[in-house]
Amino acid sequence: GAVADFQKATTINPRYSEALNSLGAAYIEKDDPGAALSPLNRAIELNPGLAKPWNNRAFAYSRLNIYDRALADLNETLARDAENSVAFSNRCWVRAVLNQLPEARADCQRAIMLDPRRMAAFDNLGLIALKAGQYEDAISNYNRVIEVTSNAASLYGRGYAKQKLNNPDYAKDFDSAIGIDPQIATSFISLLTPTPGR
C-alpha cells in the first residue's frame, strides 16, 4: 500500500522530505494522525521552507483535537504559500472550533475568493454562523454544500439551525445526516462546545 511505498522511499533516502511528507499524508489517509506526526516532524526539520508538511501536520493535529498546534502550523503553511485555499479553509475551521469567529470568517472568505468551489469553506461558514446564533445564514451556507454533496456535517448543521428556528423540517436533516454518519450528533455537538486552546 501507500504507507509501505513511502516507508521504502524514506529508507532509501531518509533525507527526502517530500517522501516523508507523503508518508505522513498516507497515515492521515489511513485515519492514523498520530502515526503521521513523526514523518511530518522530520520532513519539516529537513526542509522547513516546504509548505505541504506544515499543512499536513496541522491536519493531523486537528484530527487529534490539538487545535492550538494546528493553528500554529496553518500560520506556518500560509507564510510559505499565501494563496493556499485549502490552508485558509482549514485555518477557518480551527479558528471556528476555538471560537475565534471574526478571524475564522475572514479565512473562509479568503478561501472562497481563491477557490469559489471550496465547499469545506461554506461548511465552515455554516458552523461559524451557528456559533454566532445566525441561523438563517447557517442554513444558507449549508444549502450551498448540500446542493453539491451529501455531507453529514452540513446536513446535521442545517438541521440544528432549523431546530433553533422552530422549523419542523429539522428532523429530516438529522435523519439524513445520521444515515451517512451514525456518530455525527456526538461529533457535531462537540464542535459547538470546544475545549479552549485544544
Buried (B, 14 or more C-beta within 10 A) or exposed (E): EEBEEBBEBBEEEEEBBBBBBBBBBBBBEEEBBEBBBEBBBBBBEBBEEBBBBBBBBBBBBBBBEBBEBBBBBBEBBBEBBEEBBBBBBBBBBBBBBBEBBEBBBBBBBBBBEBBEEBBBBBBBBBBBBBBBEBBEBBBBBBEBBBEEEEBBBBBBBBBBBBBBEEBEEBEEBBEBBBEEBEEBBEEBEEBEEBEEEB
